[in-house]
Amino acid sequence: MNQTVSYDSEKTLFVSAGEVSGDHYIARVAELLRLRGFGGRICGLCGLESRTSGVEALWANERLHVMGFSEILGAARGILRLARDMLRTILNMRPDALLVADSPDFHLPLIRRLRKNGYKGAIFYISPPSVWAWRSGRVKDLRAHVDENLPLFAFEHEYLEKELAASHWIGHPLIDDVKAGNPDTGRIIGGIVSKNAPPAGDWIVALFPGSRKSEITQLYPVLSGVYGSLERRGFSPVFSVARGLSEGARSYLTAQVEASGQSYYDGSGRDLMSASKAIAGSSGTATIEALMLERFMVVMYKVKPVSALIGRLILRNRFFAAPNLLAGEEFFPELMQDRATARNAVSALLAYLGASASEKSSITQRMRELRGAMGRPGAYGFWAGRISEVLR
């Protein structure tokens, strides 16, 4: 039976998060808005974490969990239908503000159509598109249609300001989320599912095949090879099956690792990182988490060949991992497409794991320097404060 929900305010915030990381950002902002006294409706396209934080899910964002150009084309019909439904709903609802995160190929066309059809509410964009790296023409949409861009890095903020797009930044949100320190390794090891003896804490290597099913299907076979090679050398590889994954991605990955008899951890991916000696896995938020936790990572990116070809033609950056963009060099090894092999990943991991204590100390010191370039704490509160000005 449907229940009518009453709100203390007639104000409405419509949200849309396409990725697991974006859903986390919106969940945190929603929590802080409530703490600041916002009693209106918060609803839209979101994932598990936002739903758990009290956001009303009108659609589940698992429908957007595809990666790469050709993969997006394959899912185009469903995505276009979702975009039409959202456009119609927003125009009928007329929310006071729209907050979107990531997924520019979905959100920018939606924003353009909303403005074209007369939507006048404030639009906020957390983690706007990487116009500094490729498809720079999209900055015109950010300049014309987005009231406040809320980027994650200083170099993004500086680029947007130079292009006269409204941008506000104080630091990366993961500064608030991730604290380097001594993990409760015993608890984490106790939570690892393993058909063999419990992994040795001093030898754990965490494997992260991604957050989307389309991503996992590309990287899991490679990381499975990494797993076998490391295990034969006496290490304790462990797959991350984080609870923040969509149900489809979790079910698929769990089935794969269980069928292969591989060890996995279904708790916080960040906990597994903190208990590991090194990491190998997908490019994305995990690379920043590794940096914040001072854990060396081999970063991998693998999509279908058509997507890779298009990417090579239009990408302007030498690097794709965020820590390397901050460093201006390949600090974390990057293995893209044909180079993303088990052999290459194991070689890079062993080079680090076999390094001397002084070499590892230098690497850790460099991680601390790069963390310092990520700004100051308080991004979530800063974002919530900007948005609450509109919702008063």
Residue, then its C-alpha position, 0 to 999 in steps of 0.5 A: m500500500n502506498q503511503t503519503v509522505s509529508y514534508d516540512s517544506e514545499k521546496t524540492l531538490f531533484v537529484s541524479a547520480g549515474e555512478v556509485s561515486g556520484d551516488h555517494y556524494i549525493a547521499r552525503v549532501a542529502e544527509l547534511l541538508r537534513l542536518r541543516g534543517f531542510g525539510g523538503r522533498i529530495c528525490g530522483l535517480c539514485g543508487l543504494e547509498s542515497r536510498t539508504s540516506g533517505v533520498e526518494a528513488l524515482w529510478a534506480n541508477e543501475r540503468l546507467h552503469v555502462m562504460g565506453f562509447s560502444e557500450i553506451l550505444g548498445a544501451a542507448r534505447g533504454i537510456l533515451r527512454l529514461a532521459r525522456d521520463m526524467l525530463r517529463t517528470i522534472l518539467n511537471m514537478r518544477p523542483d527548486a534545484l537540480l543536483v546532478a553528479d558525473s555521467p556527462d553523456f547523460h546529464l548534459p543533454l538532459i540539462r540542455r533540454l530542460r533549459k530549452n523547455g523552460y526549466k528555471g531552477a538552479i542547477f548544480y553539477i558535482s564532478p562535472p565533465s572533464v572538459w580540460a581533457w577531452r571534448s572541451g566544447r562541452v564547457k559551453d553547456l556548463r557555462a550557459h546552463v549550470d549555475e554552479n559547477l562543483p569539481l573535485f580537483a583544483f586544476e578542474h576548478e581553475y580550467l572552468e574559471k578560465e573558461l568563465a563557467a561558474s565553479h566553486w571548490i575547496g577540496h576533494p570530498l574523499i579528504d573527509d571520507v578517507k583517513a590513512g592510519n592503522p586498520d583493524t586488519g584482524r577484523i578485515i581478514g576475518g571478513i574475507v571469504s576464502k575456501n583455503a586458510p585465512p589470508a596472511g595479513d602481510w601478503i594481501v594484494a587487493l583486486f578491484p575489477g570496477s563498480r559497473k558490470s560492464e567494467i567488471t566483465q572486461l577486467y575480471p578475466v585479467l585480474s583473475g590471471v593476476y590472482g593466480s600468478l600472485e597466489r603461486r608466488g605466495f601472496s594472498p590476493v583478495f577480490s573486492v565485492a563492495r556492498g556499494l555495487s549495484e545488485g547486478a554487478r555484485s551478483y555477477l562478480t560474486a558468482q565469478v569468484e565463487a565459481s573460481g574458488q577465489s578469496y573475496y571481501d564483501g565489506s567496504g572496499r576501502d577497508l580491504m585497501s587499508a589492509s593490503k600491501a598493494i592494489a591492482g584494479s580499475s581506474g576511477t575513485a579507487t585510485i584516489e582512495a588508494l592515494m589517500l590510504e597511502r597504498f600503491m596501485v597498478v591502475m588498469y583500464k579496459v573497454k571494447p576496441v571501438s571505445a578504445l579507438i574513439g578514446r585515443l582519437i579525442l583524449r588530450n591527456r597523457f594519463f588517465a588516473a587521477p593521482n598521475l594527473l596530480a603528479g604530472e607523471e606516471f606515478f601509479p603504473e597505468l595499463m590501458q587496453d592491450r597493456a592491461t594484461a595479467r603479466n604486466a600487472v603482476s610485473a608492476l606489483l612485484a616491482y613495488l612489493g620487492a622494492s627496498a624499504s627506502e624506495k617504499s618510503s620515498i613512494t609513500q612520501r610522494m603520496r603524502e605530497l600529492r594528497g596535499a594538492m587535493g585541497r582542504p576538508g569540508a567539501y560535502g559541507f561546502w556543497a550542502g551550504r551552496i545548495s541550501e542557499v537556494l532551498r531556503 
